[in-house]
């Protein structure tokens, strides 16, 4: 990894992350609706993987 000395390093990255980006409201509505349909369907396509279960004493 190379160090940037021209002022475009971390401050520029943090600034870009904090700036509000344009959001496609219709795309966001479709994504939320799809998530809610999947959540409310009551079926799970897959079981959680053991490595994704971080509860103590499980696995």
Order of alpha helices (4+ residues) and beta strands (2+ residues): alpha-alpha
